[in-house]
């Protein structure tokens, strides 16, 4: 697989990820689904679940997180900075790793998976590094502007924009289930972005197809050894 093809593939994912994030950030208030904003409804539970979610299996729903993928957090401001720096060095390492596996002619499927993971990490790194500088703070009542006089946070402290929401199933646990009987149950509840999806797809594909990606070639058979009682003479020329 050629390096230019890998570069274009990664670039395509980054463009799609950033274009959707910027559009959501500059067109929707925080904790609104597109349906809510379009009909000017009030958000439900301030970001936990969008209003009208029971009637839809997919929504564009704007949330932000300060931590890892799927909204996980990591230790306040210092944790946020540490996480961003970790992403930065991981991306630098990824550049050299991708170049290495391309030169060594690894399986194309594995290179694609590694490219997905790299593109996802870079997509979220862009948010963390720059979004605090180039955007206003998003609120529940207003839409953020891009390139304001002052951003909402400093370098390395930007929030990651998420918007893809798939509440496929909404029901309640049966009353007889211990501890959670009668509570609401939702599948699939995480809200994520294209970068998160790229990372997850790459990791899952590697786990599923690892035997295919890393096939071991059988060792060449050893040459048989023939025993003989013939004496060896240095004066005999072996042709």
Secondary structure, DSSP 8 states (H G I E B T S, - for coil): --HHHHHHHHHHHHHHHHHHHHHHHHHS-TT-BHHHHHHT---SGGGTS-TTGGG-S-EEEEEEESSSGGG---SHHHHHHHHHHHHHHHHHHHHHHHHHHHHTT--HHHHHHHHHHHHHHHHHHHIIIIIHHHB----SS----BS-SS-SS-TT---EEEEEE---EEEE--TTSTTTTT-EEEES--EE-HHHHHHHHHHHHHHHHHHHHT-------------------TTS---
